[in-house]
Amino acid sequence: MATNTKPPLTPQQGEPGTVAVTPSDRNLKRGTYEAQRVDGTPKLRLDDLGVTYIDRHGNSTEAVREVTLDVADKPGCGEIIVFLGPSGCGKSTILKAVAGLLPPTRGEVFVDGVPVTDVGRDRGMVFQAYTSFSWLTVRENVEYGPRLQGVPKEKRRAESQKYLEQVGLAEFAERYPKDLSGGMKQRVAIARTLINHPKLVLMDEPFGALDPQTRWGMQSLLLDVSRNEDNTILFVTHDVSEAVYVADTVYVLAPRPTHILHRVDVPFFESRGIHLKSSNEFRNVEKQLLDLIYAPA
């Protein structure tokens, strides 16, 4: 008699030596996460957030279901929060709701206690696709936001120089995006975001299209940014190794409609050099996440 057996799970390749999260019926359906409110006003609050898309034919697709979390305000302390989940699960939808690009179907988003109703300068977003203006130089791209805000040219120049140096692009300031590599274009996007001094930096798989060596360099740059800037970074990825390397806290998300399954606090690593990714400590955190993601239902 024929049996209805499912093919074995074959995770797609992520960074060398690890795997990326893929949708599967083996994902743990009942998570361990319980929402807890922080004392005082949080930097970010998602309160029963839900998003359902309606297409032009009236068909609905629930992307996000009942996501509730608080991110504490830690003045003077940069923090990286990672949303880890399979491609297409709804991670980017959460970011768009926080950015004010997408109104929630239910629930609310608060930044410093203020409801998010539209886009704002207190939130900056870095997309996976390269978003530089091709007709502007690197410096003009970075200064684009302050110029729209009416910031004087001398102040814009000083600020843009600071951030171009921080992301290693000072010598390319007068070049155009067509002259840059993919990693350099993402550095432009990061500098262009940071110059507006956002409270929240939202990063939607920004390094997904980069080769492994460039990707590691960009991850290291992100860690430097989090140490030097007083802001909170929300980082979306489906790569387990990337999540462990950059995160202070990882939220493991379920397949669509996404919700939080688990919260994992990543231990403090004394050194974040490339050798870390082959260390036992690093691999143990990877294994913890993989066990949570691929545990039998």
N, C-alpha and C positions, 0 to 999 in steps of 0.2 A: 504494500500500500504506500502511495506517495505521501511524503511528509512536507509540510510547508515550512522550510527552513530558510532563515535569512542569511545572506552572505556575511562572512566575517568582516569585522570592522577593519578598514585599511586607512588609517589617518593620512591626510595629505602631508607632504613635506613642508616644514616650516624652515627655520634657520637650521644650518647644519648641526646634526646631533640631537635634534628634538622634533616635535611634531606640531602641527597646527590643529586647532579645534575644528572638528567637522560635525555636522548634524548627524544624530544617530538615535535610534530608539533605545539605545543603552544609556543615554544620558539620565542621570539621577533625576527623577521627577519630583521627589520630596526633598527639598533642600534643608540645610541647617540654619539658614539665615533668619534672624529675627531683628526687625527694625528697632533701633534704640535712639531716643532723642538725646541730643547733647545739651549740656548746661549752657544757658545764655543763648544768644542769637547765632545760629550756624552760618558759616560762609555760604553754604548751599544746602537747600532743603528740597527734596522731591517728596511731595505729599500725595500718595495714592495716584501716581502718574499713570495715565493710560492714553494710548494713541491708536486710533483706528482709521485706516485709509479708506476712502470711498472713491471708486473709479467713476468714469463718465457714464458707465452703464448702471451705476447704483450698487455694484458689488462691493462688499466690505471685506477688509483684511485687517484683523487685529494684530498690530505690531508690538505694542507694549502693554503689559497688564499689571496694574497695581504695584508699581515700583515706589517704595518708600525708603528714603535714607537721608541721613544728616551727615554733612562734612563739616567738622568743627573749624572755627576760625582760629588760626594759629599765627598771630602777628609776628612778622620777622622770620617766619619759618616756611620755606617752600615745601610743597607736598605734591606727590604724584599719585593720583587715584587712577587705577586701570580697570576698565570694563573688558573682561575676557569672555568671549563667546563665539559660537560658530558664525561664519559668514551668512548674512541675511537674517540674523536672529532679531535685529532691532536695536543694536548698539548705537548705530548712527542716528536713529530716530530719537533716542534719548538725548544725544548731544544737540540735535537740532531744536528740540524742545527747550533745552537749557539756553541755547543761543537766542531763542526768540524767533527762529525761522519757521517754526511749526507749532501751531496752537494745540495744546493737549485736548483730547476728547473728554477726559475726566482728570480730576486732581489739579494740582498747581505746582509751580516751580518758584522758589524764593531765593534771591541772592541778597545776603545781608539783611534778611527780613522783609525785603521789598519784592512783591509779586512780579514775575517776568511776564510782560504783555507784548513786548516787541524787542527788536535788536537793540543793543546798547553798547557804549564804549567800555563798560565794565566787564564785557565778555569779548574775547577774541578767538577766532576759529581758524585752524590750519587744516586744510583738506588734503586728501591723498593726491588729487590731481593738482598739477602745477598751476598756480593762479596769478602769476606775475603779469603785469601789463607789458606786452611786447614792445610798445612804442616808448616806454620809459626806461631810463637807465636803472641800474640796481639801486643807486641812492634815491632816485626819484620815486621808485617803487616803495622803498622803506619810508620815505617822507610823505607818502600820499595821504595818510590819515591826518597827521598834524597840519598839512597844508589845507585840507578841507576844513579843519577846525580853526583856521586863521592864526596858527602859531607863527610868530615872526621867523623870517628866513634864517637868521643867525642862530636862534634857539633850535630850529629844525636841524640845521647842519651839525650842531654840537651833539644833539641826541642821536641822529642817524650815524654819526661817526662812532659813537659809543657802542651802538648795537652791531654795526658792521664789524667792528673790531672783536666784539664778543663772539660773533658767529664765524669769524675768520674770513670775512669778505672785504676788508678795507681796501685791498689792492685791486678789487674788481668793481669799485664803486661807480666808475664811469662806463662800465660795460653794459651791454644789453642782454636780456634773458637768453637770446639765441646763442650767445657765446658761453653759456653755463651748462654744467652737467646737471643731472637730475638732483643729486644731493645738494649742489650749490643753489639750485632753484628753491629747494625746501628751506635752506638756510635764509634765503631772502624772505620767504613767507613767515618764518619764525621771527626774524628781526622786524618785519613790518607789523607783526602782531604785538611784540613786546614794547615797541616805541609808544604805543597807545596806553601803556600801563594798565592793562586789564586786571581785574581781581581774579577772573577765571580765564585760563587758556584751554580751549577745547581742541583736541587733536584727533582727527578721524583717520586712523590708520595712515599717518603721514609718511611712513617709511616703507609701505608695502610694496612699492614698485622699484625699490632700490636693490642693488646687488648686496650680498652679505657683508662685504668689507665696508662699503659705504654706509650700510644700515647700522653697523656697529658704531661707526664714527658719529652718526647722527644721534644714536642712543646716548652716547657719552656726552655729546653736546647738550642734549636735553637734561641730563643730570647736572651739568654745570649751570644751566639756566635755572633749574629749580633751587640751586644753592644760592645763586646771586640775586634772584628776583623774589620779591615778597608777593607771590601769587600761588594759586592752586591750579594744578594741571590735571584735567580730565583727559585720559588717553585711552583710545579704543584700539584693540588689537584682537586677532584670533590666533596669535602666535604665543605659545606658552613660554618659550625662552625669553622673548622680548618682554612679556609681562613681568617675569621674575626679575629681570635685569633692571628695569626702570622703576618699578612700583614701590611705593611705601605700603599701599593696600590694594589688594586685588578683589574685585567683585566678579564672581563666576556667574554668568548669565545663561539662562535656559534657551533652547530653540524657540522660534516664534510661536505664540506671542511671548516675548521675552519677559522674564521676571528674575529677581535675584535668587540664586540657589545657595550660594555660600559667600562668606567673607573670609579672606585669608590675609593676615598681616605678615608682610615679608620682613624677615629679620634684617637688622642693620649689618651690612657688609663693610668691613674696614676698608677694603680696596675694591674698586669696581673696574679693574683692568680686565683685559680680554681673557686672562687666565682664570678669572672667576667662573666663567661658564663651564669649565671642566672640573671644578672643585666639587667635593662631596656635599658641602653645605648647599651649594647652588642646586645640585642635582636632587637633593632631598626635597627642596621646595617644589621643584618641577614635578617630582613624583607625587607629592601631595596633591598638587593641582590636577594632574592627570588621573589620579585615583578618584578624585571627586567628579571629574568630568565624565569619565568612562565607566564609573561604577555601575553594576547591573541595577536596573530599576527594581 
